[in-house]
Amino acid sequence: MIADFAWAPPRLAPFLAQWDYMAAQLLGRLAGLTDTEYLWEPTPGAWTVARLPDGRGAPEERGWAVDAVVTPPRTLAWSICHLGSGTLVRADHLTGGHTLQDEDVDWPMTAEDGIELLRRGLDAWRGGLAGMTDVDLDTIGRSAYPHGLDPTLPLLDIVWWVNKELIEHAAEIWYARDLYAATHQG
């Protein structure tokens, strides 16, 4: 599978192969997602997506004190939009205009639009990586994303982190879909 990436720096090729595989698996697993399932709260107070007074959708994170041990339950909408928005904004700070901020992204209230945001974000990040060189991978702050450790780490470390985010959120999305199916049989 890595031979498909002969054009890429050798250190980047395994990350690209992993990204392509996981993105395809995740998008395939989202086939048939309904709006009801997308917004289903696995527990009261789960993090979700809500409409702002201006009509845009945004994360609604309530009721949970987050720390290194406790991660709040999330709706599929929150997880899908978090991953889509995060990769879209990061891609803009990797190869775009360096202007897109988290709060600029409208978090959709429908499954179809949420999956489209996810697809755009995944494709934008992957597309940005396609132009990276070995020098880019070693450049500290090459990913100019304004939050987190991006300004202090070489790009290859950020690539590792974003791949981890894809794997982590894909797993929670798959689990939430399984949980929804198991609790809504019949």
N, CA, C and O of each residue as an XYZ file, in Angstrom:
744
protein
N       0.824     -1.193      0.000
C       0.000      0.000      0.000
C       0.867      1.256      0.000
O       0.509      2.241     -0.646
N       1.998      1.248      0.706
C       2.848      2.424      0.788
C       3.507      2.717     -0.560
O       3.853      3.867     -0.831
N       3.688      1.704     -1.412
C       4.295      1.920     -2.728
C       3.493      2.916     -3.552
O       4.045      3.547     -4.453
N       2.196      3.072     -3.264
C       1.357      4.034     -3.966
C       1.797      5.472     -3.702
O       1.360      6.387     -4.401
N       2.638      5.679     -2.726
C       3.034      7.022     -2.327
C       4.517      7.271     -2.606
O       5.187      7.955     -1.833
N       5.028      6.721     -3.706
C       6.438      6.882     -4.051
C       6.821      8.345     -4.221
O       7.988      8.698     -4.052
N       5.866      9.194     -4.550
C       6.109     10.620     -4.740
C       6.300     11.360     -3.412
O       6.853     12.460     -3.389
N       5.848     10.766     -2.317
C       5.851     11.433     -1.011
C       7.163     11.201     -0.276
O       7.843     10.204     -0.521
N       7.525     12.109      0.619
C       8.677     11.824      1.482
C       8.445     10.486      2.193
O       7.338     10.233      2.668
N       9.456      9.634      2.276
C       9.273      8.303      2.868
C       8.675      8.327      4.280
O       7.921      7.423      4.640
N       8.997      9.339      5.076
C       8.440      9.404      6.439
C       6.955      9.737      6.441
O       6.248      9.412      7.396
N       6.479     10.379      5.389
C       5.073     10.772      5.303
C       4.200      9.666      4.721
O       3.017      9.573      5.046
N       4.774      8.832      3.868
C       4.002      7.812      3.151
C       3.147      6.923      4.062
O       1.981      6.698      3.737
N       3.661      6.406      5.184
C       2.804      5.560      6.030
C       1.621      6.329      6.619
O       0.538      5.768      6.787
N       1.823      7.598      6.928
C       0.727      8.411      7.457
C      -0.346      8.635      6.390
O      -1.539      8.602      6.689
N       0.078      8.860      5.162
C      -0.885      9.040      4.077
C      -1.673      7.762      3.828
O      -2.888      7.804      3.632
N      -0.987      6.632      3.835
C      -1.664      5.349      3.632
C      -2.675      5.100      4.749
O      -3.802      4.675      4.493
N      -2.269      5.364      5.971
C      -3.175      5.184      7.106
C      -4.366      6.134      6.991
O      -5.507      5.738      7.230
N      -4.097      7.380      6.627
C      -5.157      8.381      6.501
C      -6.177      7.945      5.449
O      -7.381      7.949      5.703
N      -5.690      7.574      4.277
C      -6.596      7.196      3.196
C      -7.459      6.005      3.591
O      -8.658      5.985      3.314
N      -6.855      5.018      4.235
C      -7.603      3.836      4.657
C      -8.667      4.197      5.703
O      -9.830      3.814      5.572
N      -8.262      4.929      6.730
C      -9.194      5.263      7.808
C     -10.308      6.196      7.329
O     -11.462      6.028      7.722
N      -9.978      7.171      6.490
C     -11.001      8.087      5.970
C     -12.030      7.312      5.143
O     -13.232      7.536      5.286
N     -11.571      6.411      4.289
C     -12.495      5.615      3.479
C     -13.365      4.726      4.363
O     -14.568      4.614      4.128
N     -12.776      4.098      5.371
C     -13.547      3.250      6.292
C     -14.603      4.061      7.029
O     -15.754      3.637      7.141
N     -14.213      5.224      7.529
C     -15.143      6.070      8.277
C     -16.296      6.533      7.392
O     -17.460      6.412      7.774
N     -15.980      7.058      6.227
C     -17.049      7.542      5.351
C     -17.957      6.400      4.921
O     -19.168      6.589      4.799
N     -17.399      5.227      4.690
C     -18.222      4.069      4.356
C     -19.158      3.678      5.489
O     -20.303      3.294      5.252
N     -18.668      3.778      6.723
C     -19.476      3.425      7.895
C     -20.603      4.412      8.138
O     -21.539      4.101      8.876
N     -20.539      5.595      7.536
C     -21.576      6.609      7.737
C     -22.730      6.483      6.741
O     -23.695      7.242      6.822
N     -22.644      5.548      5.814
C     -23.725      5.339      4.848
C     -25.019      5.045      5.596
O     -25.039      4.236      6.524
N     -26.078      5.695      5.195
C     -27.388      5.465      5.792
C     -27.651      6.212      7.088
O     -28.691      5.999      7.712
N     -26.755      7.067      7.506
C     -26.945      7.831      8.744
C     -28.146      8.760      8.589
O     -28.217      9.548      7.646
N     -29.085      8.660      9.525
C     -30.276      9.515      9.494
C     -30.070     10.733     10.393
O     -29.173     10.751     11.235
N     -30.899     11.734     10.207
C     -30.826     12.921     11.055
C     -31.137     12.580     12.509
O     -30.546     13.157     13.422
N     -32.054     11.653     12.726
C     -32.403     11.252     14.088
C     -31.207     10.616     14.787
O     -30.904     10.948     15.933
N     -30.534      9.710     14.102
C     -29.361      9.064     14.676
C     -28.229     10.070     14.858
O     -27.530     10.044     15.871
N     -28.050     10.938     13.899
C     -26.997     11.961     13.924
C     -27.085     12.815     15.189
O     -26.062     13.143     15.790
N     -28.297     13.170     15.590
C     -28.506     14.044     16.746
C     -28.850     13.293     18.032
O     -29.053     13.920     19.071
N     -28.918     11.961     17.979
C     -29.267     11.152     19.148
C     -28.257     11.364     20.269
O     -27.046     11.310     20.054
N     -28.779     11.605     21.469
C     -27.920     11.784     22.642
C     -27.850     10.475     23.412
O     -28.863     10.018     23.941
N     -26.665      9.860     23.485
C     -26.537      8.579     24.180
C     -26.774      8.695     25.678
O     -27.009      7.687     26.344
N     -26.716      9.897     26.213
C     -26.981     10.149     27.624
C     -27.392     11.607     27.763
O     -26.979     12.442     26.959
N     -28.201     11.927     28.774
C     -28.548     13.334     28.966
C     -27.287     14.190     29.159
O     -26.357     13.808     29.869
N     -27.287     15.327     28.524
C     -26.148     16.231     28.651
C     -24.985     15.926     27.738
O     -23.925     16.538     27.867
N     -25.158     14.991     26.816
C     -24.073     14.678     25.881
C     -23.739     15.917     25.058
O     -24.609     16.722     24.727
N     -22.463     16.043     24.741
C     -22.067     17.137     23.858
C     -22.717     16.924     22.499
O     -22.778     15.802     21.995
N     -23.203     18.014     21.912
C     -23.935     17.908     20.662
C     -23.705     19.155     19.819
O     -22.736     19.887     20.020
N     -24.598     19.382     18.884
C     -24.568     20.555     18.016
C     -25.861     21.313     18.252
O     -26.928     20.711     18.366
N     -25.768     22.622     18.324
C     -26.950     23.445     18.563
C     -26.915     24.670     17.657
O     -25.855     25.081     17.185
N     -28.077     25.240     17.427
C     -28.186     26.463     16.633
C     -27.878     27.674     17.507
O     -28.361     27.791     18.633
N     -27.071     28.560     16.966
C     -26.800     29.844     17.608
C     -27.904     30.828     17.220
O     -28.622     30.587     16.250
N     -28.051     31.915     17.947
C     -29.072     32.903     17.583
C     -28.944     33.418     16.143
O     -29.943     33.809     15.540
N     -27.733     33.422     15.591
C     -27.537     33.899     14.209
C     -27.872     32.829     13.171
O     -27.744     33.077     11.972
N     -28.304     31.628     13.616
C     -28.713     30.571     12.709
C     -27.639     29.548     12.389
O     -27.938     28.503     11.811
N     -26.391     29.828     12.752
C     -25.310     28.870     12.491
C     -25.326     27.774     13.543
O     -25.806     27.971     14.659
N     -24.795     26.620     13.170
C     -24.629     25.530     14.120
C     -23.264     25.620     14.775
O     -22.291     26.037     14.146
N     -23.196     25.230     16.036
C     -21.941     25.285     16.793
C     -21.946     24.172     17.832
O     -23.001     23.632     18.165
N     -20.760     23.830     18.346
C     -20.726     22.802     19.386
C     -21.442     23.276     20.638
O     -21.326     24.433     21.041
N     -22.183     22.358     21.244
C     -22.816     22.634     22.532
C     -22.196     21.666     23.529
O     -22.505     20.474     23.539
N     -21.326     22.197     24.355
C     -20.573     21.388     25.311
C     -21.014     21.801     26.705
O     -20.678     22.883     27.188
N     -21.764     20.931     27.333
C     -22.397     21.276     28.597
C     -22.319     20.131     29.585
O     -22.194     18.967     29.202
N     -22.392     20.465     30.830
C     -22.644     19.506     31.872
C     -21.537     18.552     32.277
O     -21.746     17.719     33.159
N     -20.386     18.642     31.674
C     -19.319     17.706     32.009
C     -18.046     18.457     32.299
O     -17.636     19.320     31.524
N     -17.423     18.137     33.402
C     -16.095     18.673     33.702
C     -15.093     17.758     33.009
O     -14.978     16.582     33.354
N     -14.377     18.290     32.046
C     -13.435     17.496     31.257
C     -12.070     17.524     31.927
O     -11.576     18.580     32.324
N     -11.473     16.346     32.043
C     -10.103     16.254     32.542
C      -9.436     15.068     31.853
O      -9.984     14.509     30.902
N      -8.290     14.697     32.319
C      -7.534     13.625     31.670
C      -8.211     12.262     31.793
O      -7.878     11.345     31.043
N      -9.150     12.111     32.720
C      -9.801     10.833     32.948
C     -11.204     10.796     32.351
O     -11.622      9.774     31.805
N     -11.929     11.903     32.454
C     -13.321     11.948     32.031
C     -13.438     12.604     30.655
O     -13.013     13.741     30.450
N     -14.017     11.868     29.732
C     -14.343     12.409     28.424
C     -15.858     12.353     28.297
O     -16.445     11.279     28.435
N     -16.497     13.474     28.040
C     -17.960     13.474     27.995
C     -18.502     12.682     26.810
O     -17.880     12.632     25.749
N     -19.662     12.067     26.999
C     -20.319     11.415     25.865
C     -20.668     12.474     24.811
O     -20.921     13.634     25.133
N     -20.675     12.044     23.552
C     -20.929     12.977     22.456
C     -21.927     12.368     21.481
O     -22.022     11.149     21.338
N     -22.657     13.236     20.822
C     -23.519     12.776     19.744
C     -22.662     12.512     18.512
O     -21.525     12.972     18.420
N     -23.220     11.772     17.579
C     -22.541     11.598     16.296
C     -22.339     12.959     15.642
O     -21.303     13.199     15.022
N     -23.312     13.848     15.774
C     -23.195     15.186     15.186
C     -21.951     15.889     15.719
O     -21.185     16.460     14.943
N     -21.741     15.854     17.037
C     -20.578     16.540     17.607
C     -19.287     15.924     17.081
O     -18.388     16.646     16.651
N     -19.187     14.605     17.109
C     -17.948     13.940     16.695
C     -17.647     14.163     15.215
O     -16.504     14.432     14.848
N     -18.654     14.054     14.378
C     -18.480     14.256     12.942
C     -18.078     15.693     12.656
O     -17.146     15.937     11.888
N     -18.768     16.641     13.264
C     -18.465     18.056     13.014
C     -17.125     18.461     13.617
O     -16.396     19.254     13.020
N     -16.794     17.935     14.778
C     -15.499     18.228     15.394
C     -14.366     17.796     14.468
O     -13.426     18.557     14.241
N     -14.451     16.595     13.941
C     -13.406     16.079     13.057
C     -13.390     16.844     11.735
O     -12.320     17.194     11.237
N     -14.561     17.105     11.165
C     -14.624     17.842      9.903
C     -14.145     19.270     10.043
O     -13.357     19.751      9.229
N     -14.613     19.941     11.064
C     -14.223     21.331     11.302
C     -12.737     21.437     11.629
O     -12.034     22.299     11.100
N     -12.272     20.558     12.498
C     -10.874     20.602     12.914
C      -9.916     20.403     11.759
O      -8.908     21.104     11.665
N     -10.214     19.457     10.875
C      -9.320     19.216      9.748
C      -9.448     20.323      8.706
O      -8.466     20.654      8.041
N     -10.631     20.896      8.553
C     -10.812     21.995      7.612
C     -10.015     23.224      8.054
O      -9.333     23.853      7.244
N     -10.104     23.556      9.328
C      -9.377     24.717      9.849
C      -7.867     24.451      9.810
O      -7.096     25.322      9.408
N      -7.452     23.273     10.219
C      -6.023     22.942     10.169
C      -5.488     23.017      8.740
O      -4.386     23.517      8.515
N      -6.261     22.523      7.781
C      -5.824     22.571      6.383
C      -5.638     24.013      5.920
O      -4.693     24.317      5.192
N      -6.530     24.892      6.339
C      -6.387     26.298      5.969
C      -5.101     26.880      6.535
O      -4.462     27.713      5.891
N      -4.718     26.456      7.720
C      -3.497     26.969      8.347
C      -2.248     26.218      7.875
O      -1.127     26.622      8.186
N      -2.438     25.134      7.131
C      -1.309     24.413      6.552
C      -0.977     24.975      5.167
O       0.178     25.282      4.873
N      -2.010     25.107      4.318
C      -1.749     25.513      2.933
C      -2.698     26.589      2.420
O      -2.557     27.044      1.285
N      -3.646     26.995      3.225
C      -4.633     27.967      2.760
C      -4.272     29.389      3.143
O      -3.101     29.768      3.168
N      -5.300     30.166      3.441
C      -5.116     31.575      3.743
C      -4.719     31.888      5.167
O      -4.470     33.048      5.496
N      -4.655     30.872      6.025
C      -4.297     31.048      7.440
C      -5.266     31.987      8.149
O      -4.866     32.717      9.056
N      -6.521     31.979      7.751
C      -7.494     32.896      8.345
C      -8.681     32.192      8.992
O      -9.330     32.765      9.868
N      -8.974     30.977      8.584
C     -10.150     30.272      9.087
C      -9.974     29.942     10.562
O      -8.946     29.402     10.971
N     -10.981     30.270     11.351
C     -10.971     29.992     12.788
C     -12.060     28.969     13.102
O     -13.007     28.807     12.333
N     -11.924     28.293     14.218
C     -12.900     27.270     14.607
C     -14.324     27.819     14.583
O     -15.237     27.159     14.087
N     -14.512     29.008     15.110
C     -15.852     29.588     15.206
C     -16.416     30.036     13.852
O     -17.589     30.399     13.765
N     -15.604     30.014     12.807
C     -16.080     30.369     11.463
C     -16.826     29.227     10.793
O     -17.543     29.451      9.817
N     -16.673     28.016     11.293
C     -17.256     26.846     10.641
C     -18.648     26.580     11.208
O     -18.827     26.431     12.417
N     -19.617     26.526     10.318
C     -21.005     26.219     10.665
C     -21.127     24.709     10.851
O     -20.889     23.947      9.915
N     -21.495     24.279     12.049
C     -21.659     22.852     12.344
C     -23.088     22.454     11.937
O     -24.052     22.896     12.563
N     -23.229     21.631     10.905
C     -24.549     21.289     10.366
C     -25.442     20.532     11.351
O     -24.978     19.812     12.235
N     -26.729     20.731     11.154
C     -27.734     20.081     11.992
C     -28.322     18.842     11.321
O     -29.180     18.176     11.900
N     -27.869     18.525     10.105
C     -28.376     17.335      9.418
C     -27.228     16.373      9.137
O     -26.075     16.780      9.000
N     -27.560     15.117      9.056
C     -26.552     14.084      8.798
C     -25.880     14.305      7.446
O     -24.656     14.224      7.345
N     -26.652     14.579      6.424
C     -26.076     14.763      5.082
C     -25.068     15.906      5.066
O     -23.972     15.770      4.523
N     -25.444     17.028      5.659
C     -24.545     18.180      5.667
C     -23.347     17.961      6.593
O     -22.248     18.442      6.316
N     -23.562     17.238      7.687
C     -22.457     16.919      8.590
C     -21.419     16.033      7.915
O     -20.216     16.250      8.062
N     -21.893     15.030      7.171
C     -20.970     14.145      6.444
C     -20.237     14.938      5.367
O     -19.058     14.691      5.113
N     -20.917     15.881      4.736
C     -20.249     16.703      3.721
C     -19.167     17.574      4.357
O     -18.095     17.730      3.772
N     -19.414     18.143      5.531
C     -18.381     18.911      6.245
C     -17.204     17.992      6.571
O     -16.049     18.375      6.387
N     -17.487     16.804      7.047
C     -16.433     15.840      7.362
C     -15.600     15.530      6.118
O     -14.370     15.554      6.168
N     -16.257     15.247      5.026
C     -15.563     14.917      3.780
C     -14.686     16.085      3.325
O     -13.540     15.880      2.924
N     -15.214     17.298      3.383
C     -14.431     18.476      2.976
C     -13.206     18.656      3.856
O     -12.121     18.951      3.355
N     -13.369     18.481      5.162
C     -12.236     18.626      6.078
C     -11.184     17.566      5.859
O      -9.996     17.876      5.774
N     -11.608     16.311      5.764
C     -10.656     15.215      5.533
C      -9.904     15.412      4.224
O      -8.689     15.222      4.164
N     -10.633     15.795      3.170
C     -10.004     15.999      1.863
C      -9.061     17.199      1.874
O      -8.000     17.160      1.251
N      -9.440     18.259      2.574
C      -8.596     19.460      2.611
C      -7.273     19.177      3.318
O      -6.212     19.577      2.838
N      -7.334     18.488      4.457
C      -6.098     18.168      5.178
C      -5.215     17.255      4.337
O      -4.012     17.483      4.207
N      -5.825     16.221      3.767
C      -5.066     15.261      2.950
C      -4.478     15.955      1.733
O      -3.339     15.685      1.352
N      -5.241     16.843      1.122
C      -4.745     17.580     -0.030
C      -3.566     18.468      0.323
O      -2.622     18.597     -0.457
N      -3.618     19.078      1.494
C      -2.501     19.910      1.943
C      -1.241     19.096      2.165
O      -0.140     19.550      1.856
N      -1.400     17.899      2.699
C      -0.235     17.047      2.945
C       0.423     16.590      1.647
O       1.622     16.310      1.626
N      -0.342     16.513      0.577
C       0.193     16.023     -0.693
C       1.325     16.896     -1.219
O       2.146     16.428     -2.009
N       1.383     18.144     -0.799
C       2.436     19.026     -1.278
C       3.605     19.190     -0.327
O       4.494     20.001     -0.584
N       3.628     18.444      0.759
C       4.678     18.637      1.757
C       5.971     17.918      1.373
O       5.951     16.829      0.799
N       7.071     18.544      1.698
C       8.416     18.007      1.429
C       9.050     17.578      2.752
O       8.489     17.807      3.824
N      10.217     16.957      2.664
C      10.956     16.605      3.884
C      11.276     17.847      4.701
O      11.216     17.815      5.930
N      11.613     18.930      4.032
C      11.897     20.186      4.745
C      10.647     20.645      5.497
O      10.738     21.053      6.655
N       9.475     20.582      4.843
C       8.222     20.952      5.514
C       7.986     20.092      6.745
O       7.607     20.600      7.800
N       8.211     18.784      6.608
C       7.949     17.862      7.716
C       8.808     18.183      8.939
O       8.394     17.923     10.069
N       9.978     18.737      8.728
C      10.878     19.087      9.829
C      10.699     20.515     10.335
O      11.284     20.889     11.352
N       9.902     21.310      9.638
C       9.752     22.718      9.987
C       8.847     22.886     11.203
O       7.689     22.469     11.194
N       9.386     23.493     12.233
C       8.602     23.797     13.441
C       7.648     24.925     13.097
O       8.046     25.952     12.548
N       6.382     24.717     13.430
C       5.365     25.720     13.149
C       4.865     25.721     11.715
O       4.125     26.630     11.339
N       5.234     24.743     10.897
C       4.778     24.689      9.499
C       3.266     24.654      9.414
O       2.672     25.255      8.519
N       2.645     23.948     10.348
C       1.188     24.013     10.478
C       0.909     25.180     11.406
O       1.161     25.106     12.609
N       0.397     26.236     10.848
C       0.225     27.476     11.602
C      -1.097     27.529     12.362
O      -1.542     28.610     12.747
N      -1.727     26.381     12.581
C      -2.976     26.334     13.345
C      -2.759     27.083     14.654
O      -1.805     26.793     15.378
N      -3.620     28.031     14.967
C      -3.330     28.942     16.081
C      -3.552     28.370     17.486
O      -3.314     29.066     18.473
N      -3.993     27.145     17.588
C      -4.270     26.561     18.907
C      -3.372     25.348     19.124
O      -2.854     24.774     18.166
N      -3.193     24.969     20.360
C      -2.420     23.770     20.653
C      -0.935     23.962     20.458
O      -0.417     25.074     20.551
N      -0.253     22.852     20.184
C       1.201     22.842     20.106
C       1.753     23.090     18.707
O       2.971     23.078     18.528
N       0.905     23.311     17.717
C       1.371     23.449     16.344
C       2.539     24.422     16.171
O       3.475     24.104     15.437
N       2.524     25.578     16.804
C       3.644     26.522     16.599
C       4.970     26.039     17.185
O       6.020     26.603     16.879
N       4.932     24.993     18.033
C       6.163     24.570     18.714
C       6.696     23.217     18.257
O       7.735     22.764     18.736
N       5.991     22.569     17.334
C       6.372     21.218     16.914
C       6.642     21.150     15.419
O       6.084     21.935     14.652
N       7.493     20.217     14.998
C       7.667     20.004     13.558
C       6.383     19.433     12.962
O       5.606     18.768     13.646
N       6.177     19.703     11.689
C       4.946     19.281     11.026
C       4.710     17.776     11.145
O       3.563     17.358     11.307
N       5.742     16.957     11.071
C       5.529     15.512     11.144
C       4.842     15.119     12.456
O       4.028     14.196     12.465
N       5.152     15.794     13.551
C       4.466     15.525     14.818
C       2.985     15.898     14.735
O       2.135     15.220     15.311
N       2.689     16.966     14.022
C       1.292     17.383     13.859
C       0.554     16.385     12.965
O      -0.606     16.065     13.223
N       1.207     15.899     11.931
C       0.606     14.868     11.076
C       0.242     13.649     11.917
O      -0.848     13.094     11.780
N       1.158     13.240     12.786
C       0.876     12.108     13.687
C      -0.364     12.407     14.527
O      -1.243     11.557     14.668
N      -0.430     13.612     15.081
C      -1.544     13.988     15.956
C      -2.866     13.978     15.203
O      -3.856     13.450     15.710
N      -2.903     14.547     14.013
C      -4.150     14.612     13.256
C      -4.581     13.206     12.834
O      -5.776     12.912     12.824
N      -3.638     12.337     12.487
C      -3.996     10.936     12.212
C      -4.605     10.285     13.451
O      -5.587      9.549     13.354
N      -4.020     10.560     14.613
C      -4.560     10.026     15.863
C      -5.989     10.514     16.073
O      -6.851      9.749     16.506
N      -6.239     11.763     15.771
C      -7.596     12.319     15.900
C      -8.575     11.583     14.981
O      -9.689     11.263     15.394
N      -8.166     11.317     13.749
C      -9.028     10.585     12.827
C      -9.347      9.199     13.379
O     -10.507      8.785     13.373
N      -8.337      8.481     13.853
C      -8.546      7.132     14.376
C      -9.428      7.168     15.627
O     -10.362      6.376     15.755
N      -9.133      8.076     16.533
C      -9.894      8.177     17.786
C     -11.363      8.492     17.519
O     -12.246      7.828     18.060
N     -11.627      9.490     16.698
C     -13.015      9.879     16.469
C     -13.746      8.898     15.559
O     -14.956      8.721     15.693
N     -13.037      8.263     14.643
C     -13.674      7.214     13.847
C     -14.154      6.097     14.769
O     -15.264      5.590     14.607
N     -13.328      5.716     15.724
C     -13.710      4.648     16.655
C     -14.930      5.045     17.472
O     -15.834      4.230     17.659
N     -14.974      6.272     17.959
C     -16.135      6.672     18.756
C     -17.385      6.781     17.889
O     -18.485      6.488     18.356
N     -17.231      7.199     16.636
C     -18.367      7.263     15.726
C     -18.894      5.858     15.446
O     -20.104      5.634     15.465
N     -17.996      4.916     15.189
C     -18.425      3.542     14.951
C     -19.140      2.985     16.178
O     -20.184      2.345     16.054
N     -18.586      3.225     17.347
C     -19.194      2.718     18.574
C     -20.576      3.332     18.794
O     -21.520      2.625     19.147
N     -20.697      4.643     18.586
C     -21.996      5.299     18.775
C     -23.028      4.753     17.786
O     -24.192      4.569     18.140
N     -22.611      4.501     16.574
C     -23.543      3.910     15.598
C     -23.978      2.519     16.051
O     -25.156      2.175     15.944
N     -23.042      1.715     16.556
C     -23.383      0.387     17.054
C     -24.321      0.482     18.258
O     -25.286     -0.277     18.357
N     -24.040      1.403     19.162
C     -24.871      1.590     20.342
C     -26.280      2.034     19.950
O     -27.268      1.545     20.498
N     -26.361      2.951     19.013
C     -27.676      3.402     18.531
C     -28.454      2.229     17.941
O     -29.628      2.037     18.258
N     -27.806      1.455     17.092
C     -28.497      0.307     16.463
C     -28.963     -0.690     17.509
O     -30.064     -1.232     17.406
N     -28.129     -0.936     18.521
C     -28.480     -1.913     19.555
C     -29.631     -1.442     20.438
O     -30.395     -2.259     20.953
N     -29.755     -0.141     20.611
C     -30.803      0.386     21.502
C     -32.049      0.839     20.756
O     -33.029      1.251     21.377
N     -32.019      0.767     19.439
C     -33.177      1.183     18.647
C     -33.623      0.093     17.675
O     -34.033      0.382     16.551
N     -33.540     -1.145     18.111
C     -33.962     -2.259     17.285
C     -35.479     -2.301     17.211
O     -36.188     -1.918     18.142
N     -35.949     -2.780     16.066
C     -37.364     -3.035     15.945
C     -38.073     -1.970     15.290
O     -39.289     -2.052     15.118
